[in-house]
Amino acid sequence: MADQDVLRIGTRGSPLALTQTNGVKARLIAANPRLAGARAIEIVVIKTTGDRVQNVVLSALGGKGLFTKELDEALSEGRIDLAIHSMKDVPTFLPDGISLTTVLPREDVRDAFVSTRFSSFGDLPEKSVIGTASTRRKAQILSRRPDLRVVPLRGNVETRIAKIETGETVATLLAYAGLKRLGKADAVAEILPVDVVLPAVGQGALAMTYRTGDPRIMALLQRIVDPATDMAVRAERAMLLALDGSCQTPIAGYAVLDSAKRLTLKGMIAHPEGTQIVEAEAMGPGSEAEIIGLKVANELLFKAGPGLIKEIKKIEPHVYRVPTDDTEG
């Protein structure tokens, strides 16, 4: 295979990012046997701003785009042909010339309670310190347990687990999907139902970005896109898009497609300190994913009213510029 025919996949260099990218690589080869040659696929590791800066909460730096910016640049410049991301880390707005799709079936969307001292979230004593860099998780934690203290906790999955083991915090919440993919499900003390902690938009799903209109990549994609996952994530991201321009708050959303191809989406926006949680739900044909997302967003904005938005901006107007979730779990 000539060098110009090599498929170059861009990724961050964390253990989870590499595990996910190798999973996509394996599925690409299974669906396209001609890619099975030793040099048919090259994985290109690209370090992002979010990886380099570990001592600042993401939302204060500018949000989730910090984990995709350098990969987008590599795509635009032709240094890679596609990039693999955790869908929940992909910003709402993409650069011109970059397209997005889901790949592979979605993993478990739930958040996991991780602690070496306590077996469940409900077991945490009053005033316990729980770590997370996610405004979404912080709001839902404090909504249920205002007695707890939530502190910033960043880093990849291994780093955050290590900080718990050394006592920096007594517990954290991580995406169960990431722990499973890394073979670290045994670190989970409790899996939290979605009606206790609603997941981030796109949680558990993998994303592929590529140059818009690239015929080679579009042909490869057709065999690895999971339709049910694609419909669900399109609804969630449509909701996020509608909220993004006017409501910089902790946001959560989860859509599921049933056997009759009916899509149900539940969304949430919240006060960062958990003092107010607003939820909405809509259902419709999976083919109307974006319409369902817009319906939920409009209901959330109506229920929240200007008071919630005003309160959020009063707290930290410079921080909540984009809805963010902590990457790598």
DRENMI-60103 format. One line per field, with one value per residue: x, y, z of N, C-alpha, C in turn. Coordinates in nm, 3 decimals, m for minus. Atoms other than C-alpha are relative to their C-alpha. Layout:
// residues N
nu = [X	...]
nv = [Y	...]
nw = [Z	...]
cau = [X	...]
cav = [Y	...]
caw = [Z	...]
cu = [X	...]
cv = [Y	...]
cw = [Z	...]
This chain:
// residues 329
nu = [0.085	m0.078	0.014	0.116	0.120	0.005	0.105	m0.062	0.102	m0.050	0.055	m0.078	m0.088	0.034	0.034	0.136	0.009	m0.066	0.084	0.115	m0.045	m0.033	0.127	0.054	m0.088	0.035	0.128	m0.022	m0.064	0.099	0.099	m0.070	m0.118	m0.117	m0.076	m0.067	m0.145	m0.077	m0.011	0.122	0.053	m0.100	0.057	m0.081	0.031	m0.012	0.023	0.089	m0.014	0.061	m0.092	m0.119	0.036	0.072	0.024	0.108	0.127	0.021	0.091	m0.072	m0.092	0.073	0.091	m0.035	m0.076	m0.143	m0.040	0.021	m0.052	m0.119	0.042	0.068	m0.103	m0.069	0.092	0.007	m0.129	m0.026	m0.098	0.074	0.119	0.116	m0.038	0.093	0.022	0.120	0.097	0.032	m0.106	0.002	0.076	0.125	m0.028	m0.121	m0.059	0.042	m0.070	m0.013	0.128	0.002	0.097	m0.027	m0.050	0.018	0.112	m0.026	m0.025	0.083	m0.005	0.012	m0.116	m0.039	m0.053	m0.128	m0.055	m0.064	0.043	0.145	0.055	0.105	0.013	0.080	m0.076	m0.095	0.036	0.014	m0.120	m0.103	m0.054	0.011	m0.068	0.041	m0.015	0.121	0.108	0.121	m0.002	0.002	0.135	0.088	m0.046	0.043	0.145	0.039	m0.075	m0.058	m0.094	m0.133	m0.088	m0.048	m0.123	m0.046	m0.086	m0.025	m0.096	0.061	0.065	m0.098	m0.042	0.106	0.010	m0.117	0.023	0.091	m0.077	m0.091	0.078	0.023	0.144	0.046	0.076	0.027	0.088	m0.063	0.085	m0.017	m0.048	m0.145	m0.058	0.015	m0.091	m0.136	m0.011	m0.007	0.133	m0.009	m0.020	0.132	0.071	0.143	0.042	0.112	0.103	0.013	0.095	m0.072	m0.092	0.020	m0.133	m0.034	0.038	m0.096	m0.078	0.000	m0.010	m0.125	0.018	m0.104	0.003	m0.070	0.019	0.132	0.004	m0.109	0.070	m0.059	0.043	0.145	0.024	m0.037	0.091	0.129	0.000	m0.027	0.094	0.114	0.113	0.068	m0.087	m0.004	0.125	0.004	m0.097	0.046	0.102	m0.065	m0.081	0.091	0.042	m0.114	m0.018	0.104	m0.025	m0.135	m0.007	0.068	0.012	m0.130	0.021	m0.018	0.100	m0.006	0.102	m0.012	0.105	m0.004	0.089	0.058	0.012	0.092	m0.070	0.045	m0.112	0.035	m0.111	0.016	m0.105	m0.008	m0.091	m0.004	m0.083	m0.128	m0.008	0.102	0.117	0.116	m0.013	0.114	m0.001	0.104	m0.005	0.082	m0.007	0.044	m0.070	m0.145	m0.036	0.016	m0.088	m0.032	0.123	0.021	m0.099	0.041	0.116	m0.046	m0.072	0.096	0.071	m0.094	m0.014	0.126	0.010	m0.105	0.029	m0.120	m0.056	m0.110	m0.115	m0.055	m0.071	m0.123	m0.093	m0.038	m0.101	m0.130	0.031	m0.111	m0.029	0.096	0.007	0.053	0.030	m0.116	m0.003	m0.140	m0.033	m0.055	0.086]
nv = [m0.120	m0.123	m0.085	m0.088	0.079	0.030	m0.070	m0.058	m0.028	m0.086	0.023	m0.039	0.107	0.061	0.143	0.019	m0.041	0.101	0.120	m0.025	m0.010	0.135	0.068	m0.045	0.057	0.141	0.009	m0.041	0.112	0.108	m0.039	m0.030	0.088	m0.052	m0.082	0.089	m0.002	m0.052	m0.146	m0.056	m0.100	m0.059	m0.080	m0.120	m0.058	m0.147	m0.054	m0.115	m0.098	0.056	0.097	m0.069	m0.082	0.090	m0.059	m0.098	0.059	m0.017	m0.108	m0.126	m0.011	m0.015	0.112	0.129	m0.014	0.014	0.137	0.030	m0.106	0.042	0.106	m0.069	m0.064	0.105	0.041	m0.106	m0.009	0.124	0.085	0.122	0.017	m0.001	m0.005	0.069	m0.070	0.028	m0.095	m0.105	m0.100	m0.077	m0.123	m0.012	m0.058	0.051	m0.091	0.016	0.105	0.121	0.067	0.087	0.110	0.101	0.128	0.115	m0.010	m0.075	0.073	m0.038	m0.146	m0.042	m0.040	0.094	m0.053	0.065	m0.031	0.114	0.001	0.009	0.090	m0.065	m0.145	m0.027	0.029	m0.107	m0.080	m0.144	m0.081	0.073	m0.070	0.079	m0.076	0.005	m0.125	m0.012	m0.081	0.083	0.089	m0.080	m0.048	0.111	0.046	m0.093	0.001	0.113	m0.001	m0.132	0.004	0.040	m0.103	0.042	m0.070	0.036	0.118	0.020	0.104	0.116	0.091	0.055	m0.108	m0.030	0.113	m0.008	m0.109	0.054	0.097	m0.074	m0.077	m0.139	m0.006	0.132	0.063	m0.077	0.063	0.016	0.070	0.145	0.046	m0.011	0.100	0.131	0.009	0.012	0.118	m0.042	0.004	0.043	m0.118	m0.060	0.038	m0.003	m0.059	m0.087	m0.002	m0.129	m0.086	m0.059	m0.093	0.004	m0.008	m0.106	0.022	0.083	0.089	0.140	0.012	m0.042	m0.092	m0.013	m0.121	0.017	m0.113	0.006	0.039	0.092	0.121	0.122	0.017	0.021	0.139	0.084	m0.025	0.064	0.134	0.002	m0.086	0.070	m0.091	m0.036	m0.094	m0.123	m0.075	m0.047	m0.107	m0.117	m0.067	m0.062	m0.114	m0.104	m0.067	m0.078	m0.111	m0.099	m0.060	m0.056	m0.142	m0.088	0.061	0.059	0.066	0.145	0.060	0.145	0.049	0.141	0.047	0.144	0.045	0.128	0.096	m0.055	m0.116	m0.122	m0.058	m0.078	m0.082	m0.073	m0.100	m0.069	m0.111	m0.014	m0.097	0.067	0.044	0.100	m0.053	0.013	0.096	m0.006	0.114	0.006	0.124	0.005	0.127	m0.007	0.093	m0.018	m0.080	m0.141	m0.018	m0.141	m0.067	0.039	m0.074	m0.140	m0.006	0.010	m0.124	m0.109	0.020	m0.030	m0.146	m0.053	0.035	m0.068	m0.142	m0.086	m0.004	0.096	m0.046	m0.118	0.048	0.066	m0.104	m0.076	0.078	0.002	m0.027	0.031	0.142	0.083	m0.046	0.112	0.113	0.087	0.119	0.041	0.102	0.125	0.057]
nw = [0.000	0.009	m0.116	0.011	m0.028	m0.142	m0.073	m0.119	m0.101	m0.106	m0.133	m0.116	m0.040	m0.128	0.013	0.046	0.141	0.083	m0.002	0.086	0.139	0.046	0.019	0.129	0.102	0.018	0.067	0.138	0.070	0.013	0.100	0.126	m0.009	0.072	m0.093	m0.096	0.017	m0.113	0.004	0.058	m0.093	m0.090	m0.109	m0.022	m0.131	m0.001	m0.135	0.006	m0.107	m0.120	m0.059	m0.053	m0.115	m0.088	m0.131	0.012	0.038	0.144	0.035	m0.013	0.113	0.126	0.022	0.059	0.123	m0.029	0.028	0.142	0.086	0.075	0.093	0.111	0.082	0.075	0.107	0.099	0.069	0.072	m0.068	m0.034	0.083	m0.089	m0.141	m0.089	m0.126	m0.078	0.052	m0.096	m0.001	0.125	m0.017	0.074	0.130	0.063	0.098	0.139	0.073	m0.083	m0.025	m0.118	m0.005	m0.101	0.050	m0.088	m0.094	m0.123	m0.124	m0.113	m0.014	m0.139	m0.079	m0.104	m0.125	m0.024	m0.131	m0.066	m0.140	m0.015	0.100	0.078	m0.012	m0.118	m0.121	m0.031	m0.118	0.020	0.021	0.076	0.117	0.123	0.105	0.140	0.074	0.080	m0.057	0.004	m0.115	m0.123	m0.025	m0.038	m0.132	m0.103	m0.004	m0.085	m0.125	m0.019	m0.111	0.047	0.055	0.131	0.035	0.136	0.013	0.142	0.037	0.062	m0.094	m0.096	m0.090	m0.096	m0.093	m0.089	m0.097	m0.101	m0.079	m0.088	m0.095	0.039	m0.018	m0.043	0.107	0.120	0.098	0.131	0.097	m0.008	0.132	0.006	m0.089	0.064	0.115	m0.051	m0.083	m0.140	m0.059	m0.140	m0.084	m0.022	m0.122	0.028	0.128	m0.032	0.104	0.069	m0.070	m0.113	0.065	0.144	0.061	0.095	0.140	0.072	m0.086	0.040	0.146	0.063	0.112	0.102	0.080	0.128	0.091	0.064	0.141	0.037	0.047	m0.054	m0.138	m0.002	0.040	m0.113	m0.110	0.019	m0.058	m0.144	m0.071	m0.060	0.020	m0.125	m0.070	0.078	m0.022	m0.137	m0.020	0.077	m0.081	m0.115	0.043	0.046	m0.123	m0.048	0.092	m0.026	m0.130	m0.009	0.031	m0.094	m0.133	m0.032	m0.128	0.003	0.088	0.014	0.091	0.038	0.091	0.025	0.106	m0.035	0.109	0.099	0.056	m0.066	m0.074	m0.118	m0.046	m0.125	m0.015	m0.128	m0.026	m0.145	m0.068	m0.029	m0.140	m0.023	m0.070	0.088	0.110	0.091	0.091	0.103	0.076	0.121	0.072	0.138	0.089	0.004	0.118	m0.036	m0.116	m0.025	m0.042	m0.140	m0.077	m0.009	m0.089	m0.138	m0.032	m0.018	m0.125	m0.108	m0.010	m0.051	m0.142	m0.076	m0.007	m0.008	m0.135	m0.015	0.079	m0.069	m0.118	0.043	0.044	m0.119	m0.075	0.069	0.140	0.090	0.001	0.072	0.138	0.079	m0.087	0.000	m0.082	m0.010	0.098	m0.051	m0.102]
cau = [0.000	0.143	0.203	m0.070	m0.317	m0.234	m0.529	m0.403	m0.615	m0.554	m0.604	m0.502	m0.236	m0.415	m0.469	m0.845	m0.810	m0.567	m0.790	m1.089	m0.894	m0.759	m1.114	m1.227	m0.923	m1.015	m1.372	m1.255	m1.034	m1.314	m1.550	m1.287	m1.043	m0.820	m0.710	m0.557	m0.204	0.068	0.089	m0.267	m0.363	m0.136	m0.234	m0.107	m0.091	m0.150	m0.116	m0.392	m0.405	m0.636	m0.375	m0.095	m0.280	m0.388	m0.412	m0.708	m1.076	m1.174	m1.459	m1.220	m0.991	m1.264	m1.426	m1.427	m1.271	m0.935	m0.934	m1.018	m0.858	m0.521	m0.689	m0.914	m0.607	m0.433	m0.742	m0.765	m0.396	m0.417	m0.182	m0.449	m0.754	m0.988	m0.987	m1.147	m1.296	m1.522	m1.841	m1.902	m1.571	m1.666	m1.775	m2.119	m1.979	m1.724	m1.476	m1.568	m1.483	m1.496	m1.781	m1.882	m2.046	m2.082	m1.898	m1.970	m2.258	m2.283	m2.140	m2.313	m2.405	m2.418	m2.183	m1.992	m1.923	m1.557	m1.422	m1.184	m1.354	m1.728	m1.943	m2.207	m2.281	m2.541	m2.282	m2.072	m2.067	m2.165	m1.900	m1.715	m1.494	m1.583	m1.379	m1.495	m1.419	m1.768	m2.022	m2.293	m2.187	m2.125	m2.476	m2.643	m2.426	m2.510	m2.876	m2.898	m2.632	m2.588	m2.390	m2.098	m1.800	m1.717	m1.363	m1.200	m1.042	m0.879	m0.658	m0.710	m0.891	m0.578	m0.475	m0.812	m0.831	m0.480	m0.586	m0.864	m0.626	m0.390	m0.676	m0.686	m1.061	m1.272	m1.461	m1.537	m1.783	m1.649	m1.812	m1.867	m1.802	m1.445	m1.374	m1.509	m1.305	m0.991	m1.064	m1.106	m1.467	m1.346	m1.269	m1.643	m1.816	m2.161	m2.317	m2.557	m2.889	m2.966	m3.254	m3.000	m2.728	m2.823	m2.521	m2.343	m2.461	m2.294	m2.161	m2.065	m2.053	m1.746	m1.712	m1.521	m1.436	m1.319	m1.285	m1.630	m1.700	m1.397	m1.524	m1.276	m1.370	m1.742	m1.724	m1.547	m1.795	m2.100	m1.995	m1.917	m2.193	m2.456	m2.794	m2.950	m2.652	m2.641	m3.008	m2.978	m2.666	m2.809	m3.107	m2.885	m2.652	m2.944	m3.069	m2.722	m2.693	m3.023	m2.919	m2.561	m2.635	m2.839	m2.786	m2.433	m2.522	m2.453	m2.635	m2.717	m2.909	m2.982	m3.179	m3.269	m3.426	m3.675	m3.758	m4.032	m3.775	m3.932	m3.679	m3.713	m3.489	m3.458	m3.265	m3.155	m3.010	m2.908	m2.774	m2.400	m2.448	m2.738	m2.996	m3.223	m3.261	m3.485	m3.577	m3.775	m3.859	m3.991	m4.061	m4.099	m3.982	m3.607	m3.603	m3.694	m3.400	m3.308	m3.669	m3.699	m3.378	m3.511	m3.840	m3.659	m3.432	m3.726	m3.909	m3.598	m3.556	m3.924	m3.914	m3.587	m3.695	m3.460	m3.413	m3.195	m2.975	m2.933	m2.830	m2.571	m2.413	m2.406	m2.193	m1.915	m1.991	m1.643	m1.648	m1.966	m1.886	m1.959	m2.126	m1.835	m1.781	m1.456	m1.289	m1.165	m1.462]
cav = [0.000	0.338	0.596	0.818	0.534	0.498	0.589	0.822	0.830	1.117	1.078	1.211	1.006	0.913	0.543	0.580	0.771	0.511	0.223	0.379	0.455	0.101	m0.026	0.183	0.068	m0.296	m0.236	m0.053	m0.349	m0.598	m0.401	m0.325	m0.621	m0.432	m0.221	m0.524	m0.462	m0.374	m0.012	0.035	0.233	0.467	0.606	0.961	1.086	1.459	1.639	1.891	2.205	2.027	1.755	2.003	2.221	2.005	2.252	2.462	2.367	2.323	2.571	2.846	2.773	2.777	2.435	2.109	2.245	2.232	1.856	1.882	2.202	2.053	1.749	1.976	2.166	1.843	1.743	2.077	2.068	1.712	1.563	1.311	1.171	1.133	1.175	0.973	1.138	1.064	1.223	1.412	1.595	1.734	2.100	2.199	2.404	2.254	2.444	2.503	2.204	1.951	1.698	1.472	1.131	0.858	0.529	0.189	0.109	0.322	0.195	0.223	0.590	0.589	0.760	0.548	0.631	0.557	0.541	0.320	0.402	0.404	0.156	0.400	0.767	0.751	0.624	0.941	1.114	1.478	1.726	1.461	1.594	1.461	1.560	1.643	1.902	1.861	2.136	1.887	1.638	1.905	2.046	1.704	1.598	1.912	1.892	1.553	1.610	1.981	1.877	1.756	1.962	1.939	2.026	2.034	1.706	1.677	1.432	1.107	0.815	0.665	1.001	1.061	0.713	0.761	1.089	0.903	0.629	0.891	1.063	1.388	1.331	1.047	0.984	1.095	1.026	0.893	0.771	0.398	0.359	0.481	0.256	m0.046	0.031	0.056	m0.268	m0.080	m0.165	m0.321	0.031	0.109	0.110	0.192	0.255	0.547	0.523	0.796	0.915	0.989	1.148	1.228	1.177	1.427	1.471	1.198	1.007	0.650	0.723	0.755	1.032	1.054	1.386	1.413	1.661	1.742	1.566	1.333	1.042	0.785	0.844	0.862	0.522	0.370	0.524	0.357	0.022	0.131	0.378	0.240	0.391	0.380	0.553	0.807	0.905	0.933	1.148	1.373	1.447	1.519	1.747	1.931	2.007	2.124	2.342	2.515	2.579	2.682	3.026	3.148	2.926	2.864	2.619	2.262	2.058	1.687	1.480	1.120	0.983	0.620	0.452	0.172	m0.132	0.064	0.329	0.583	0.817	0.950	1.235	1.363	1.686	1.890	2.230	2.332	2.596	2.520	2.487	2.246	2.479	2.444	2.154	2.184	1.878	1.816	1.516	1.458	1.159	1.109	0.913	0.853	1.017	1.344	1.339	1.705	1.818	1.624	1.784	2.131	2.057	1.955	2.260	2.497	2.340	2.363	2.732	2.797	2.615	2.776	3.128	3.427	3.389	3.077	3.218	3.544	3.357	3.153	3.459	3.628	3.347	3.309	3.485	3.413	3.042	2.910	3.016	2.672	2.367	2.152	1.807	1.664	1.461	1.104	1.002]
caw = [0.000	m0.100	0.173	0.031	0.087	0.456	0.677	0.950	1.266	1.507	1.881	2.217	2.391	2.712	2.787	2.737	2.408	2.272	2.384	2.212	1.896	1.874	1.915	1.618	1.421	1.482	1.371	1.058	0.965	1.033	0.809	0.544	0.514	0.271	0.571	0.743	0.612	0.860	0.740	0.621	0.931	1.126	1.467	1.514	1.875	1.914	2.246	2.308	2.521	2.763	2.812	2.873	3.126	3.419	3.708	3.587	3.566	3.200	3.204	3.318	3.023	2.759	2.775	2.587	2.268	2.442	2.378	2.008	1.876	1.780	1.624	1.418	1.301	1.200	1.000	0.825	0.736	0.602	0.861	0.965	0.785	1.080	1.457	1.736	2.044	2.336	2.204	2.527	2.478	2.135	2.140	2.018	1.732	1.492	1.274	0.911	0.694	0.980	1.005	1.292	1.325	1.583	1.541	1.698	1.936	2.249	2.576	2.913	2.968	3.347	3.590	3.839	4.202	4.274	4.627	4.822	5.153	5.084	4.897	4.773	4.718	4.995	5.242	5.228	5.569	5.597	5.480	5.280	4.999	4.654	4.350	3.998	3.732	3.583	3.647	3.549	3.815	4.076	4.036	4.062	4.357	4.553	4.458	4.633	4.897	4.977	5.285	5.071	4.960	4.588	4.479	4.131	4.023	3.681	3.495	3.312	3.472	3.631	3.776	3.936	4.083	4.223	4.390	4.567	4.680	4.827	5.010	4.813	4.793	4.933	4.610	4.256	3.976	3.645	3.325	3.361	2.987	3.019	3.314	3.127	2.816	3.028	3.212	3.540	3.618	3.945	4.070	4.073	4.410	4.271	3.929	3.951	3.764	3.511	3.727	4.002	3.787	3.429	3.199	2.979	2.623	2.417	2.718	2.630	2.256	2.036	1.781	1.456	1.298	0.938	0.654	0.517	0.189	0.200	m0.016	0.117	0.481	0.408	0.237	0.538	0.781	0.634	0.783	1.139	1.225	1.464	1.362	1.710	1.868	1.587	1.630	2.007	1.998	1.725	1.951	2.250	2.056	1.896	2.247	2.349	2.040	2.116	2.477	2.405	2.267	2.561	2.860	2.987	3.263	3.367	3.101	3.083	2.832	2.745	2.449	2.385	2.083	2.151	1.937	1.761	1.662	1.897	2.051	2.406	2.521	2.875	2.933	3.231	3.311	3.661	3.890	3.936	4.313	4.272	4.422	4.119	3.874	3.569	3.361	3.043	2.825	2.473	2.251	1.878	1.574	1.563	1.220	1.395	1.637	1.593	1.630	1.957	2.081	2.004	2.183	2.499	2.485	2.446	2.738	2.955	2.877	2.947	3.282	3.388	3.307	3.324	3.699	3.682	3.407	3.598	3.913	3.725	3.566	3.905	4.051	3.791	3.463	3.324	3.397	3.236	2.883	2.736	2.887	2.999	3.137	3.266	2.997	3.037	3.246]
cu = [0.088	m0.027	m0.124	m0.130	m0.012	m0.109	0.057	m0.110	0.063	m0.070	0.084	0.081	m0.032	m0.032	m0.141	m0.014	0.062	m0.080	m0.119	0.039	0.037	m0.125	m0.064	0.084	m0.036	m0.131	0.011	0.060	m0.099	m0.101	0.062	0.130	0.124	0.087	0.084	0.152	0.071	0.005	m0.124	m0.058	0.112	m0.072	0.096	m0.042	0.029	m0.033	m0.081	0.027	m0.057	0.088	0.118	m0.030	m0.089	m0.041	m0.110	m0.126	m0.029	m0.084	0.068	0.096	m0.073	m0.079	0.057	0.085	0.149	0.052	m0.019	0.068	0.118	m0.032	m0.073	0.101	0.073	m0.086	0.000	0.127	0.037	0.102	m0.061	m0.125	m0.129	0.052	m0.108	m0.004	m0.105	m0.102	m0.028	0.107	m0.002	m0.086	m0.127	0.024	0.134	0.058	m0.055	0.083	0.021	m0.140	0.015	m0.101	0.034	0.059	m0.017	m0.122	0.043	0.026	m0.100	0.014	0.012	0.132	0.025	0.055	0.126	0.055	0.066	m0.047	m0.150	m0.059	m0.110	m0.001	m0.077	0.073	0.094	m0.045	m0.016	0.137	0.113	0.041	m0.006	0.055	m0.060	0.026	m0.125	m0.104	m0.130	m0.006	m0.009	m0.143	m0.090	0.040	m0.057	m0.151	m0.050	0.067	0.065	0.099	0.142	0.078	0.057	0.120	0.043	0.092	0.016	0.103	m0.070	m0.053	0.096	0.042	m0.105	m0.020	0.116	m0.018	m0.097	0.076	0.096	m0.074	m0.022	m0.149	m0.044	m0.073	m0.006	m0.107	0.073	m0.098	0.030	0.055	0.151	0.069	m0.008	0.099	0.145	0.021	0.009	m0.137	0.004	0.026	m0.133	m0.061	m0.150	m0.024	m0.128	m0.103	m0.013	m0.103	0.058	0.099	m0.017	0.135	0.020	m0.053	0.110	0.079	m0.015	0.015	0.136	m0.031	0.117	m0.019	0.087	m0.026	m0.132	0.012	0.111	m0.061	0.057	m0.050	m0.150	m0.035	0.032	m0.101	m0.128	m0.008	0.022	m0.088	m0.115	m0.122	m0.069	0.081	0.001	m0.125	m0.005	0.093	m0.039	m0.107	0.063	0.079	m0.086	m0.053	0.111	0.023	m0.101	0.021	0.128	0.003	m0.058	0.005	0.128	m0.004	0.044	m0.114	0.022	m0.109	0.024	m0.120	0.017	m0.106	m0.056	m0.016	m0.094	0.058	m0.061	0.113	m0.053	0.125	m0.038	0.117	m0.008	0.092	m0.008	0.079	0.130	0.014	m0.111	m0.125	m0.126	0.033	m0.126	0.013	m0.114	0.019	m0.092	0.022	m0.049	0.074	0.150	0.046	m0.011	0.087	0.026	m0.121	m0.029	0.097	m0.040	m0.120	0.043	0.071	m0.097	m0.077	0.090	0.014	m0.125	m0.011	0.102	m0.032	0.127	0.066	0.119	0.124	0.068	0.082	0.134	0.105	0.050	0.113	0.137	m0.023	0.111	0.022	m0.093	m0.022	m0.051	m0.037	0.116	m0.021	0.145	0.027	0.055	m0.083	m0.095]
cv = [0.124	0.088	0.087	m0.073	m0.039	0.083	0.046	0.043	0.082	m0.027	0.069	m0.121	m0.066	m0.148	m0.023	0.037	m0.105	m0.131	0.016	0.003	m0.137	m0.085	0.035	m0.057	m0.146	m0.016	0.043	m0.114	m0.113	0.031	0.024	m0.080	0.053	0.088	m0.084	m0.002	0.069	0.152	0.065	0.110	0.046	0.083	0.113	0.064	0.149	0.050	0.128	0.095	m0.054	m0.103	0.069	0.076	m0.082	0.063	0.106	m0.072	0.035	0.120	0.136	0.024	0.021	m0.121	m0.116	0.010	m0.012	m0.140	m0.038	0.098	m0.047	m0.113	0.059	0.065	m0.103	m0.052	0.103	0.010	m0.128	m0.090	m0.130	m0.004	m0.002	0.004	m0.066	0.074	m0.073	0.106	0.114	0.108	0.090	0.125	0.001	0.049	m0.051	0.102	m0.026	m0.110	m0.128	m0.057	m0.102	m0.111	m0.090	m0.123	m0.105	0.019	0.071	m0.093	0.046	0.150	0.046	0.048	m0.103	0.075	m0.080	0.047	m0.125	m0.014	m0.023	m0.078	0.062	0.150	0.035	m0.022	0.112	0.077	0.147	0.066	m0.076	0.080	m0.095	0.085	m0.020	0.135	0.030	0.085	m0.078	m0.091	0.077	0.043	m0.113	m0.060	0.089	0.008	m0.110	0.003	0.136	0.006	m0.034	0.121	m0.053	0.084	m0.042	m0.121	m0.027	m0.109	m0.116	m0.094	m0.051	0.105	0.028	m0.113	0.005	0.108	m0.043	m0.094	0.069	0.091	0.145	0.032	m0.140	m0.074	0.091	m0.072	m0.003	m0.069	m0.150	m0.055	0.002	m0.102	m0.139	m0.017	m0.018	m0.127	0.031	0.002	m0.042	0.116	0.064	m0.053	m0.009	0.062	0.077	0.002	0.140	0.089	0.056	0.103	m0.016	0.022	0.122	m0.036	m0.080	m0.097	m0.146	m0.022	0.048	0.085	m0.010	0.134	m0.021	0.122	m0.016	m0.037	m0.093	m0.134	m0.129	m0.026	m0.028	m0.144	m0.096	0.009	m0.081	m0.135	m0.003	0.095	m0.085	0.093	0.045	0.102	0.134	0.085	0.060	0.119	0.125	0.077	0.075	0.125	0.112	0.079	0.092	0.123	0.111	0.071	0.083	0.151	0.089	m0.049	m0.074	m0.064	m0.146	m0.065	m0.150	m0.043	m0.145	m0.040	m0.149	m0.035	m0.136	m0.088	0.047	0.123	0.132	0.049	0.081	0.072	0.070	0.097	0.072	0.120	0.030	0.122	m0.070	m0.051	m0.098	0.049	m0.004	m0.095	0.008	m0.115	0.007	m0.128	0.010	m0.132	0.021	m0.101	0.028	0.085	0.150	0.036	0.146	0.078	m0.030	0.075	0.145	0.015	m0.002	0.128	0.115	m0.014	0.031	0.151	0.063	m0.025	0.076	0.147	0.082	m0.003	m0.092	0.048	0.118	m0.042	m0.063	0.104	0.083	m0.069	0.010	0.025	m0.038	m0.150	m0.077	0.051	m0.107	m0.111	m0.097	m0.122	m0.043	m0.115	m0.125	m0.058	0.099]
cw = [0.000	0.120	m0.008	0.026	0.146	0.065	0.133	0.098	0.112	0.131	0.105	0.046	0.132	m0.019	m0.052	m0.147	m0.092	m0.003	m0.093	m0.147	m0.055	m0.020	m0.133	m0.114	m0.027	m0.075	m0.147	m0.082	m0.022	m0.110	m0.137	m0.002	m0.071	0.090	0.096	m0.012	0.115	0.003	m0.056	0.086	0.092	0.105	0.033	0.132	m0.003	0.139	m0.010	0.117	0.131	0.068	0.067	0.128	0.092	0.133	m0.001	m0.043	m0.146	m0.035	0.011	m0.116	m0.133	m0.040	m0.079	m0.126	0.020	m0.027	m0.146	m0.094	m0.085	m0.098	m0.119	m0.094	m0.085	m0.115	m0.112	m0.084	m0.073	0.065	0.051	m0.087	0.081	0.143	0.083	0.134	0.083	m0.042	0.098	0.009	m0.123	0.018	m0.086	m0.141	m0.053	m0.097	m0.140	m0.067	0.078	0.026	0.112	m0.020	0.117	m0.067	0.110	0.092	0.128	0.117	0.106	0.027	0.144	0.061	0.108	0.120	0.033	0.134	0.056	0.145	0.018	m0.117	m0.085	0.025	0.127	0.130	0.041	0.124	m0.035	m0.010	m0.069	m0.122	m0.120	m0.114	m0.137	m0.064	m0.083	0.070	0.004	0.123	0.131	0.034	0.049	0.135	0.110	0.010	0.093	0.136	0.021	0.115	m0.043	m0.048	m0.132	m0.039	m0.142	0.002	m0.149	m0.021	m0.066	0.108	0.106	0.102	0.105	0.100	0.101	0.107	0.109	0.093	0.097	0.097	m0.035	0.003	0.043	m0.111	m0.122	m0.080	m0.133	m0.094	0.006	m0.131	m0.008	0.088	m0.060	m0.114	0.045	0.083	0.148	0.067	0.147	0.095	0.041	0.129	m0.027	m0.137	0.025	m0.113	m0.062	0.066	0.129	m0.051	m0.150	m0.068	m0.088	m0.138	m0.069	0.084	m0.044	m0.149	m0.047	m0.122	m0.097	m0.070	m0.124	m0.088	m0.075	m0.147	m0.044	m0.042	0.058	0.141	0.006	m0.040	0.114	0.114	m0.008	0.072	0.151	0.080	0.053	m0.006	0.128	0.080	m0.071	0.023	0.140	0.021	m0.079	0.078	0.117	m0.041	m0.057	0.119	0.051	m0.087	0.028	0.133	0.003	m0.020	0.106	0.144	0.036	0.138	m0.008	m0.077	m0.004	m0.096	m0.038	m0.084	m0.023	m0.104	0.036	m0.124	m0.110	m0.068	0.046	0.091	0.118	0.050	0.130	0.014	0.133	m0.010	0.149	0.043	0.038	0.143	0.036	0.068	m0.085	m0.114	m0.083	m0.100	m0.099	m0.079	m0.122	m0.071	m0.142	m0.085	m0.001	m0.117	0.028	0.120	0.032	0.048	0.147	0.090	0.019	0.093	0.146	0.042	0.026	0.131	0.120	0.021	0.058	0.150	0.085	0.019	0.015	0.137	0.018	m0.074	0.068	0.121	m0.036	m0.038	0.118	0.076	m0.065	m0.149	m0.095	m0.015	m0.092	m0.141	m0.095	0.096	m0.004	0.087	0.008	m0.096	0.067	0.112	0.058]
